[in-house]
Amino acid sequence: MRHLFNIDSTIHFLNHGSFGACPKPVFEAYQGWQRELERQPVEFLGRRADGLLAESRAALAAFLNAQPDDLVYFPNPTTALNMVARSLTAGSEPFLRPGDEILTTDHEYGALDRTWDYVCERAGAHYVHRPIPLPLPGPEAFAEHFWAGVNARTRIIYLSHITSPTAMIFPVADICRRAREAGILAIVDGAHAPGQIDLDLAAVGADIYAGACHKWLCAPKGAAFLYARREVQPLLEPLVVSWGWQAERPGPSPFIDWHEWQGTHRARSDPLPAGTRLARRSRCVPCARPRDARAHRGPDRPARDLRTQRGWADVRRGDAAVRHRVP
Ligand SMILES: Cc1ncc(COP(=O)(O)O)c(C=O)c1O
């Protein structure tokens, strides 16, 4: 396979997970899009990019079993989840209030632990790491153990689908189901899932799910996505406020309008090879397979419920194993 990649032939490249590696045909498609952009920048960015990105989102959505307009491209999961974290702690009536807790594990990606620490400190909330013992118990035992960290203050659950430091697959569908029943917002860091496991966003049932295309889908760097359940989308405000805010020409949804255009950037063309490759079921994307983008949402609660319904969580107080990282 080495000849398919631009990787230095003198090294044994074992760390695909950190930043991915892009196969030559995908890299060439990416450069092709950049050349196309430079040939007619105004036409490309001003007139064609929205449609091209919509096509690319549709292909990605079919691959992930989601609705295209519930997905938006981001340059990477870090940026996407920073937007989420900032949104949930912003404004005069933030979703996360002083004293609230975010329950997570002690297997999370360090940069995003820092993001949640940062916003929790400013919001007066607590980012609580539930220690997960190794070897990992079975999925049911994991879910029981993790869920024992939930208490009446738990407002958000945040965990990885596949963990960065330990490469474990967490049973996120079970956790998301319990969270939905308890009125807790479930956020999944799926940076490593697309292309590595058979990812079905409808089956996972997260409120918010971030994934990278530039890791195991082998897309060019700068191609990632954020999925948000439609009822949750109004909670998410753009990090960069631009033309899509109070849009003169509204697109398919405020979610897309608010987050897709973040000023002039090469990244407008970065996700396109991911989408076009998926659409063509390229052999460069071994896990790609067609799926119907079925309608999948069940009887969801509207966003205002998530804003206001506090204290629904299963009440389990005084769990000594819970570490409070932010006093
Ligand atoms: C679990 C996890 N989440 C998020 C990220 C961040 O990815 P990016 O740097 O593309 O934002 C990584 C990076 O390796 C990761 O392992």
The ligand as a MOL file (V3000), in Angstrom:
LIG
                    3D

  0  0  0     0  0            999 V3000
M  V30 BEGIN CTAB
M  V30 COUNTS 16 16 0 0 0
M  V30 BEGIN ATOM
M  V30 1 C -10.2540 11.4400 20.4530 0
M  V30 2 C -9.7640 12.6590 19.7190 0
M  V30 3 N -10.5650 13.7240 19.6500 0
M  V30 4 C -10.2170 14.8280 18.9900 0
M  V30 5 C -9.0090 14.9170 18.3420 0
M  V30 6 C -8.6590 16.1790 17.6550 0
M  V30 7 O -8.4950 16.0530 16.2780 0
M  V30 8 P -8.0910 17.3670 15.4710 0
M  V30 9 O -6.6790 17.7100 15.8550 0
M  V30 10 O -8.2140 16.9560 14.0540 0
M  V30 11 O -9.0400 18.4440 15.8930 0
M  V30 12 C -8.1170 13.8290 18.3700 0
M  V30 13 C -6.8160 13.8940 17.6990 0
M  V30 14 O -6.0750 12.9640 17.6020 0
M  V30 15 C -8.5070 12.6740 19.0890 0
M  V30 16 O -7.6990 11.6120 19.1780 0
M  V30 END ATOM
M  V30 BEGIN BOND
M  V30 1 1 1 2
M  V30 2 1 2 3
M  V30 3 2 2 15
M  V30 4 2 3 4
M  V30 5 1 4 5
M  V30 6 1 5 6
M  V30 7 2 5 12
M  V30 8 1 6 7
M  V30 9 1 7 8
M  V30 10 2 8 9
M  V30 11 1 8 10
M  V30 12 1 8 11
M  V30 13 1 12 13
M  V30 14 1 12 15
M  V30 15 2 13 14
M  V30 16 1 15 16
M  V30 END BOND
M  V30 END CTAB
M  END
